[in-house]
Amino acid sequence: MPSVFRFFSVFPLWLLHIIGCVLGWVAFAVSGVYRKRFLANAALAGYSFAQVRAAVGHAGRMVAELPRLWLGAPVPVRIEGEPSVEQAWAAGRGVIFLTPHLGCFEMSAQAIATRWSAQRGPITVLYRPARQAWLAKVMETARNRPGMQAVPTTLAGVRQMIKALRRGEAVGLLPDQVPPEGLGVWSPVFGKPAYTMTLAARLALQTGATVLLVRCEREPMGRGFVMYAEPLPQPLDADLETAVRQVNEAMEHVIRQCPGQYLWGYGRYKQPRAEAPAVEASS
């Protein structure tokens, strides 16, 4: 499989996106469970299928573009909202970049690393290691690149994120990822309770870091990506559960800006899996 990844890594982005779009629609057609979840999640947020049908193809594009993003030549990316990022750096307490499962969230961290790591240090990103050994190795190699350090969803990984923030550096994570049982709280997302990680809010509350919302949208015809950055609508409350709800509301805000590239088929409302506690912020 690594050889297959390397083979596709040399494909132009526009071709990978065409292949991915086809794969996305095939998956939508053949998997009744996925299709039902996609439609139910979109409807819960108030969208008809016509309004978010583009997201079917974008789910496939997300998979098809990974070989190029991880192993291939750099792709064009434009950053909107640089003043918000510079203001966050100026506060001097580190920056927490939050993005939902929308567009090319892989490119968000790469864009931040390329633009700011030389002056501000690397961005530390949290990821869940793949179960397949070959894919885990590819992920580790691809994500640990100049200006970017990937850490696993373990206590040691979280400690590395805290240390990075206390050095005034940046961290990035997807707060709409469902955590293991015991590492989250039930909090509404589009009006329905969803098991939500507390990590994002804890990092901000414990370190005083500035939180920024980002999303990285795909441009048409494989022309590249645009990353948007903006501050939180309001500071996080000192109460943890209130802060978690605010993070969910912030993710809703980001998703509504580009619903056609959100992963509506993601199991956001699933029950958390039972797992030994491994991810929790500590001082």
C-alpha positions in Angstrom: 0.0 0.0 0.0 2.8 2.6 0.6 3.8 2.1 -3.0 0.2 2.9 -4.1 0.3 6.1 -2.0 3.6 7.1 -3.7 2.1 6.4 -7.1 -0.8 8.7 -6.6 1.3 11.4 -4.9 2.6 12.5 -8.3 -0.9 13.0 -9.8 -2.0 16.6 -10.3 -4.5 17.8 -7.8 -7.3 18.3 -10.3 -7.1 14.7 -11.4 -7.1 13.4 -7.8 -10.2 15.5 -7.1 -12.0 14.1 -10.1 -11.2 10.5 -9.0 -12.2 11.4 -5.4 -15.5 13.0 -6.5 -16.4 9.7 -8.3 -15.4 7.7 -5.3 -17.5 9.9 -3.0 -20.6 9.4 -5.1 -20.0 5.6 -5.3 -19.7 5.4 -1.6 -22.9 7.4 -1.1 -24.8 5.2 -3.6 -23.7 1.8 -2.2 -23.7 2.4 1.5 -27.2 2.9 2.9 -25.9 3.5 6.4 -23.5 6.3 5.3 -26.2 7.8 3.1 -28.8 7.8 5.9 -26.4 9.4 8.4 -25.3 12.0 5.8 -28.9 13.1 5.1 -30.0 12.9 8.8 -27.0 15.1 10.0 -27.6 17.7 7.2 -31.3 17.8 8.0 -30.6 18.3 11.7 -28.6 21.4 10.8 -31.5 22.7 8.6 -30.1 21.7 5.2 -31.8 19.9 2.3 -29.8 17.5 0.2 -29.8 19.9 -2.6 -28.1 22.5 -0.4 -25.2 20.1 0.6 -25.0 17.6 -2.3 -21.5 19.0 -3.2 -20.3 17.5 0.1 -20.7 14.0 -1.3 -18.0 14.6 -3.8 -15.9 16.5 -1.3 -15.8 13.6 1.0 -14.2 11.6 -1.7 -11.8 14.4 -2.6 -10.6 14.4 1.0 -9.4 10.8 0.6 -8.0 11.1 -2.9 -5.9 14.1 -2.2 -4.1 12.6 0.8 -1.2 11.0 -1.1 -0.4 14.3 -2.8 -0.6 16.3 0.5 1.4 13.8 2.5 4.1 12.7 0.0 3.8 14.9 -3.1 5.0 18.4 -4.2 3.5 21.4 -2.4 0.1 22.6 -3.7 -1.1 26.3 -3.8 -2.7 27.7 -0.7 -3.9 31.2 0.0 -4.5 32.5 3.6 -7.3 34.9 4.4 -7.4 36.5 7.9 -3.7 36.9 8.5 -4.3 40.0 10.8 -6.3 37.8 13.2 -3.4 35.3 13.4 -0.8 38.0 13.9 -2.9 39.5 16.7 -3.1 36.1 18.3 0.7 35.7 18.2 1.1 39.2 19.6 -0.7 38.1 22.8 2.3 35.9 23.5 0.4 33.0 25.1 0.4 30.5 22.2 -2.3 29.9 19.7 -4.9 27.1 19.5 -6.2 26.5 15.9 -9.5 24.7 15.8 -11.1 23.4 12.7 -14.0 20.9 12.1 -14.1 18.1 9.6 -14.5 20.5 6.8 -12.7 20.9 3.5 -9.0 20.0 3.6 -8.3 20.2 7.3 -4.9 18.5 6.6 -3.8 21.5 4.6 -4.7 23.9 7.5 -1.8 22.8 9.6 0.5 22.7 6.6 -0.4 26.2 5.6 0.2 27.5 9.2 3.5 25.7 9.4 4.7 27.1 6.0 3.6 30.7 6.8 4.6 31.1 10.5 6.9 28.3 11.8 10.1 30.1 10.8 9.2 33.0 13.0 7.0 31.4 15.6 8.1 27.8 16.0 6.4 24.6 14.9 2.7 23.9 15.1 1.9 20.7 17.1 -1.1 18.8 15.8 -3.0 16.0 17.5 -3.9 12.9 15.5 -5.2 9.4 16.1 -2.7 6.8 14.9 -4.1 4.4 12.2 -4.7 0.8 13.2 -2.9 -0.5 10.0 0.9 -0.4 10.7 1.7 0.7 7.1 -0.7 3.6 7.2 0.4 4.6 10.7 4.0 4.8 9.5 3.0 6.9 6.4 1.0 9.3 8.6 3.8 9.7 11.1 6.3 10.4 8.3 4.1 12.7 6.4 2.8 14.8 9.3 6.2 15.2 11.0 7.6 17.7 8.5 9.5 20.9 8.8 7.5 23.3 10.9 4.9 20.7 12.0 5.0 18.1 14.8 2.3 15.4 15.0 1.6 13.9 18.4 -0.7 11.0 19.1 -3.9 11.0 21.2 -2.1 9.9 24.4 -1.4 11.6 27.7 2.2 12.2 26.5 0.9 13.8 23.3 -1.3 16.2 25.2 1.6 17.1 27.5 3.6 18.0 24.4 0.7 20.3 23.3 0.7 22.0 26.7 4.4 22.5 26.6 4.2 24.0 23.1 1.6 26.5 24.2 3.6 27.5 27.2 6.5 28.2 24.9 4.2 30.5 23.0 3.9 28.1 20.0 0.8 26.9 18.2 -1.3 23.7 18.4 -4.0 22.4 16.1 -6.9 19.9 16.6 -10.4 19.0 15.4 -12.7 19.5 18.4 -15.6 17.8 16.6 -13.9 14.4 16.8 -15.7 12.0 19.1 -13.4 11.2 22.0 -13.2 7.9 24.0 -15.7 7.4 26.9 -14.6 9.4 29.9 -12.8 12.1 27.9 -15.7 14.3 27.0 -19.1 15.6 27.9 -22.5 15.6 26.2 -23.1 19.0 24.6 -25.5 20.1 21.8 -24.4 20.3 18.2 -27.1 21.7 15.9 -29.5 21.1 18.7 -28.8 17.4 19.4 -26.5 16.1 22.2 -23.2 14.9 20.9 -20.3 13.5 22.9 -17.7 16.3 22.7 -14.0 16.4 23.7 -13.1 18.7 26.6 -9.5 18.9 25.4 -9.8 22.0 23.3 -11.5 24.0 26.0 -9.1 22.7 28.7 -6.0 23.7 26.7 -7.3 27.2 26.3 -8.5 27.6 30.0 -5.3 26.1 31.5 -2.7 28.0 29.3 -4.5 31.2 28.4 -3.7 30.6 24.8 -5.6 32.5 22.1 -8.2 30.4 20.2 -8.6 30.9 16.4 -11.1 29.2 14.1 -9.9 28.0 10.8 -11.2 26.3 7.7 -9.4 25.3 4.5 -11.7 25.2 1.5 -10.9 23.5 -1.8 -10.9 25.8 -4.9 -12.6 24.6 -8.1 -10.8 22.5 -10.7 -7.9 21.5 -8.4 -6.5 25.0 -8.3 -5.5 24.7 -4.6 -6.9 25.8 -1.3 -7.9 28.9 0.7 -7.4 28.9 4.4 -9.6 31.3 6.4 -8.8 32.3 10.0 -10.9 34.2 12.5 -11.2 34.7 16.3 -13.7 33.1 18.5 -17.0 35.1 18.6 -16.5 35.5 22.4 -14.0 34.4 25.0 -14.4 31.0 26.5 -16.2 30.9 29.8 -14.3 29.7 32.9 -16.8 26.9 33.4 -15.7 23.9 31.4 -19.0 22.6 30.2 -20.0 26.1 29.1 -16.7 26.5 27.3 -17.2 23.1 25.5 -20.7 24.3 24.4 -19.1 27.5 23.1 -16.5 25.4 21.1 -19.4 23.4 19.6 -21.2 26.6 18.7 -18.0 27.9 17.1 -17.8 24.8 15.0 -21.4 25.2 13.9 -20.4 28.8 12.8 -17.5 27.5 10.7 -19.5 24.7 9.1 -22.3 27.1 8.1 -19.8 29.2 6.2 -19.1 26.3 3.8 -21.7 23.4 4.3 -20.9 22.0 0.9 -17.5 20.8 2.1 -18.4 19.5 5.5 -18.3 15.7 6.2 -22.0 15.3 6.9 -21.5 11.5 6.9 -19.2 11.6 9.9 -20.7 9.9 13.0 -20.8 13.0 15.1 -23.6 11.6 17.3 -22.3 8.2 17.9 -21.7 6.7 21.4 -18.2 7.0 22.6 -16.1 3.9 22.5 -14.9 2.4 25.7 -11.2 2.9 26.1 -8.6 3.4 28.9 -8.3 7.2 29.5 -5.3 8.5 27.6 -6.1 12.0 26.5 -6.7 14.7 29.1 -5.1 18.0 29.7 -3.0 18.2 32.9 -0.6 20.8 34.3 
